[in-house]
Amino acid sequence: MAVRSEPISGKRLDSWKEIAAFLGRAERTVKRWEAERGLPVHRVPGGGRSAVFAYSNELADWLRGRKDLLEADDSGSSSVTAQPNQVSSEIPADPEPAPARPFLPKARVAAWLIPLTLAAGLVTFFSVGHRVPPLKALAGRHTLNPEAQDLYLKGRYFWDRRTPEDLNKAIDFFTQAIVKDPSDAQAYVGLADSYNLLREFGAMPPSEAYPRALSAAQRAVELDDTSAEAHISLAFDTYWWSWQGATAEREFKRALALNPSLVRAHHWYATYLFGMGRYAEAIDQIEQARRLDPSSNAILADKGFLLWQAGRKDEGYALLAQLETSSPSLSSTHDYLSRIYWDKKDYAKALLEKRRAAELRHDESGLAIANAREQAFAAKGLKGMHESELPIEKDQLDHGSGNAYALATTYAALGKRPEALAFLQISFDRHEAAMLIGDPIPELLNDPAYLKFRAQVQERLTR
């Protein structure tokens, strides 16, 4: 049996074709092996039976235990015998016993070695693909695995740092905790929270991050309905992704009832209240979060922007400006200041802050927009800037990394209402958060179609 000669590793194979090529067999053969002999193949959530992936090290480990297949041809018979030299570069014909390969590397190296997609695969494996039944009845009897607990705490350390690199490390640790203890609800909470932040502090598209976060949060609640952390993660995704405002608020209140001192519950409830336009309540909740964790710069940044939006502009701006000096690596501060400078019509500073936020998030799409805006604004002013960014925004949206609401805003600024409304429809269909909290588009405020969109959003939020 001819197997690819590259060293076995944890490489992800993303189709039946790649899996078959790795094993040196026809696709129909490896599909039969998966159905009849337990070939380790995983399914992509929502992708149907044909959307599969596998890890090369799992396939190789499985193959080592199936020597009978080394002599089977693609028809399933054993009439053709493979020559030993065909497999010696990858799988010895008579391998000596070796220590079992761990599914994941040890924690001290896994933080930067395990690919991000493995975590997505685990959410699929435990939450979707295998349809594990709810374990609410077992929640009270679950005993923490010390190794899983240690991995979880390491994940929280990196999660709290809120950089793209650290969030990826956090996902690695939470994933390892799930492998050690698949019944540990808190590890699923950590996974959900990491994906929730990656679309804000990293470059992961919300359409990828939110479904993964929602799947992990739902699994956490199934495992432990008494976990305030699980309910707060579910509430966050229920609002920002599912747009079910009333349901999300019930989850927020459930979390606070279970643990009134949970910082994240007050913090994320504040962002929900802000999105709902309930500014006084939002400021009260963010202040409670700040008192519980006065050292959190993320909470301070959100508080600054909440104050600005609530009309306490001097307080909000002063807090963000101070935070930019004391903690310049927090990307959300620069994003908020960019919006504030834009409102103040200080466009040069707004563009500079937007670039800094994109740099910190490793957001190549954002940097491309920043380059186009700065060059065009310097040469042609505001209208030239919009004309310059338009084709880039369209191209990014076509390739899955853009924002339809931003594109609608650009078209509106150029006086192209039909195009603006068309992309607002796309934004609505994609559940973009900007439809919930994006600044109103002044050029469309008197347009009945635009007002209808806003009314539809508000109707969704009553669910």
N, C-alpha and C positions, 0 to 999 in steps of 0.2 A: 504494500500500500504506500503510495507516494504522498508524503506529507511535506508541507512547506518547510524549507530548511532554516528559516529565521528562528532565532531563539524563542522558546516559549515564554510568554509574558502575559500580563493581564490585559492585552490589547482587546478592544471591543470590536466585534465583527457585526456590522449593521444590516445584514440581509442574508437570505438563504444562499445567495450566490457566493458571498464572502465566506460563509460557514462551510459550504461545499468545497470551495477552493482550498481552504485551510486544511480540510480533511482529505483532499485529493479524491473526492467522490462526486457523483452526480447529485443534483439537487433532490431528485426523487428519492435517492437512497438516504440522504441525511434526514429528509422529512419522515421517512419510514422509521429510521432509528429513533427520532424524537418521539414518535407515536408508540412504538413497540418496545424500545429498549432503554428509554429514559435519557436520551441525549440531552444534556443541560442547555436548553434554549429558553430564553425569556421573551415575553411579549410586551410591546410598547403599549402603554395605556391608551385606549380609544383607537388604536391603530388596526384592529381586526386581527384575524388569524395570520395574515401574511406579513404583518409588521413585527419583525422579530429582531433580537440581537443575542449575542453570546459572547463569552469571554474565552480567549484562546487558552488560558491556563486551565479553566474548568473542562474545556473540550479535551485537552491533552491528558488531564488526570483521569477523566472518564474513559478515554481510549486505552490507557494503560491497563485498566481493569477488564478490558474486553478484547483479549487476544484472539478470541474466536473470529472477530471481525477482520483481523489482519489477513485472513485467508479467504474472505468472502468477496465475490465480485459484485458489480452494480446490479446484477439480476437477483442477488440474494443467495446464490448458490455458493458452494465451497469448492468448485472444480478448479479454480485458478488459485495458485499459491503464490503469495508475494515473496519476492526475493529479499533476504535479510538486508542487503545493502540499500534497499529502497527506503528503509525506515531507520537505519542506524544513526543518521544525523540528528534525528529528533526523538525517536522512541526505540531503545534497544530491543532486539528480538527476544532477549532473555534478561530483562533488567534485574540488577541486584536490589534487594530491599533497601529502601531509602526512607528517611523521615517524611512523614506526611506533609505535603505543602499546605501551609495555612491559607485560608480563604483570603485573608488580608494581612499585610505586613504588620509588624509590631508598631505600637502607638508612637514610639519615638521617631520613626521614619515615615509613618503612613501619612502624616499631616500634609506632606507635599508630594507624595507619590501616588496616592489613590486618585484616579480621575473623577471628576465631578459627576460624570455620567453613571458611575457605580451607585452613587446615592439615589439617583433617579430610578435605577434598576431595582434597588431594594424597596423603594416606596411601591413600585409596581409589584414586586414579588410578594411583599407582605400585605399590601393594601388593596390591590386591584386584581392582578393577574391570577392569584390563587384563591381569592374570595374567602379569606380566613374568617370564620364566624366571629361575631362579637364576643368579647370576654368580660363583659361588665360584671358578671357574677363572680369572676375570679379576681377582680381588682382589689378587693379588700384582703385577699390572701396572698397577694404577690409579694415575694421577698426580693429585695434589691440584690442584684449581683454586684459584688464589690468591684470587679474589673469594669463592668459596664458603668457603674457609678463614677469611677475614676475617669473614664473616657468622656462621660457626659460633662463632668466639671471642667475638663480641659476644653471641650467644645464651647462651653459657655464663656470661658476666658477669652477665646478668640472671637466669638460672636460679638462680645461687648466692644471690641476694638473697631468694628465697622469699616474695615477696608476690604477691597475685593479679595486680596490674598488671605486675610484673616478669616473672612467668611467661608472661603473655600476650605481652609483648614478646619473650621468648625464643622462643616458638613462631613469631612472625613472622620472626625472623632465621633460625631453623632451616629454616623453609619456603622462604625466599628462597635459602638455601644449596642446598636440594634442586632448586629451579628452575635454579640456575646449574650444578649438577652432580648429576644424578639417580643417579649411581653412587657417591656419597659416603656411605659407611656411617655415618660419625660424625654427619652431620646427622640421619639417621634415629634414631640413638641419642639425640641431643639432644631430638628430638621426643617420643620415648617417655618419656624422663625428665621432660619438662615435664608431660605428661599424668599421669604417676605422682604428681607433686607437686600438681597442680591439685586433685585430689580430697582432698588433705590440707590444703593451705594456701589453697585457694580454695573455691568452692562448687560445683564441677562434680561431679555424682553419679558415684559409682564405676562404675555401670553404663554410663556414657558414657566415662569416662576410661580405664578399664582395657582395653576392647577396642581403642581407638585406640592406646594405648601398646603393647599386645601385637602389633598389626599392624605398627607401625613397628619394634619390636624384632626381630621375625621377619625383616623385610626387611633390617635391618642385618646380621644373622647370615648371610643369603643372600649379601649383597654381600661380606662379609669375615668368614670363619669364624675368622680369627686375631685378631679384635678383642676384647680383654678387656672393653671398655666395652659392646660389643653383647651379650656373653654375660651380663654382670651385669644389664643391663636386661631381657633375656629371663628370667633367673632370678627377678627380682623379680615380674614379672607371672605367671610360671608358678606361683609360690607363692600370692601374694595374690589372684589372680583365678581361676586354674585349679585351685587347691588340690592340685597335684601336688607333694607335698613331696619325694619321692625324686628326681624329675626336676629339680626346682629346685635341690636341693643339688648335683647333678652339674654344673649350669650355673654355680653359684657357685664350685665348686672348679676348673672349667675356666677361669673368669675369673682366679682367683687364681694358677693355674699359668702363665697367659699373662703376667700382670703382678702380681707380689706386692706392688708398691708402689702399686697403684691404691686410692686412698682410698675411693672409692665402693664398691668390692668388699668391703672390710672392714666398712664402715659398714652396707651393706644385708644382708650376710651375718649381721651381728650381729642385725638386726631379725628375720631368718628364724629364727635360733637361739632368740631370745626367744619367737617365736610357737610354736616347737616345745617350749618349756619347758626348754631346755638353757641355763640362766642363766649357769653358770660359763664356758662357751664363748662365750656372747654377750658377756659383760663383757670377755673376753680380746680378742675381735674389735673391739669398740668402742674399747678402749684402743689397739689398734694403729692404728685409724683416727685417733684423737685425736693420737697421736704423729706421724703423717704430716701432719696438718693441724691443729695446735693452735689455730688462730684460728677454726675452724668452730664457731659457736654451735649449729648444728643437731645436730652430733655431741655436743656437751656436753649439750644438752637430752635427747637420747636416752639418753646415758649416765646422767644423773640418774634418769630413770624406770626404766632397767634396774636400777640399784642399789636403788631402792625396791622393785621387784618381787622382786628376789632376796633380800630380807630385810635389806639394809643401808640401813635406812630413814633414819637420821639423815644419812648421807652423801648419799643421793639427794636428800632434801629440801633440805639445805644448798646443794647445787650448783644446784638449780633456783631457789631463792630468790635466790641471788647472781646468777644469769643473768637473772632477771626484772628486777633492778635495773639491771644493766649493759646489757641488750638488751631493753627492754620491748616492742619491736615484733615479736618472734618469737612467732607464735601457738601453736606447739606447747608452749612453756614454760607458757603459761596453761592449755592443755588438760591437761597433765600435773598441774599444781598443783591443778586442779579435781578431778581424780580422787583425788589424795592427800587433799585436804581432805574429800572425801566419805567416804573410808575412815576418816578421823579423826572423822567426824560433826560437822565444823565446816561445816554446810550453808550458812550465810550467805556464808562465804568461797568455798566451792565454786561457788555460783551466780554470785558476782561474777567469778571467774576464767573461768567458762564464757561469760559475756557478753562479756568482753574478747576471748576467742578468736574468738567469732563476729563481733565488730566488725572485728577485724583481717583476717578472711577474707572480709569483705563477704558474710556468710552470712545472708541475710534469713530463711531458715527457722530457723536457730539463734537469731537475735534474737527471733523470735516466740515460740519456746519459752522463752527467757530471760525475756521480759516476763511471760508467764503464770506461770512458776515463782516469780519474785520476788514478784509481787503476791499470789498465793495462799498462798505460804509465810508471808508476813508476816501474813496475815489468818487462815489456817486451819491452819497447820502442815504437817507432812510429808504426811499423807493428803490434805489439801485441795490441796496442790501437785500430787500425782499425778492427782487427779480433774480438776484444771484443765488439765493438759498433755495428757491423754488425747485429747480431740477434735481438738486441734491436730496431734498426732502422726499421728492417723488420716488427717486431711485431707491432710497433707503426703505421707504414703505413697501415698495415692490419686493424687496429682499428680506422683509420681515423684521427690520430693526428700527423702522421709523415710527412716527406718531401722527395719526390722521388728524387729530385735533389741531396740532401745530400747523399742519399743512392747510387745514381749513382757515386758520387764522391768517396765514400768509396770503392765501387767495383773497380773503376778505379785505386785507390791507391794500391789495392791488385793485380793488373794485370789481372783482370777479365773483359775483354772488352765486351763480349756478354751481360753479366748481366748489366754492366754499361749502355750500349745502350738501353737495354730493359727498364730500369727505367728512362732513359731520355725521352723515348716515353711516359711513364706514367706522368712524370713531364710536358711534352708539352700538353698532353691531359687535365691535371688538371689546366692549366693556372697558374702554380706556378711562383711567381715573380722572383725567382732565375733564371728562364730561360731568364729573361730580363736583370738582373743586377748581376747574380751570377758570381763569378770569373771563368774564363776559366779553363777547366780541362786539365792540362798539358799533362797527359798521353794519351789524345785523340785528341790532336791538329792536328795530321796528319791522322786522321781517316776520310774517306769520309762521313760515316754515321753521325758522329758528326758535321762535317762542314755543312751537309745538314740540320740538326736541326737548326743550327744558321742562315742559310739562310732563313729557313721557318719562324723563328721568325721575322727576319727583313722584310720579305714580308708582314706579318700580320700587322706590325706597319705602313705600308704605307696606311692602310685603314682609 
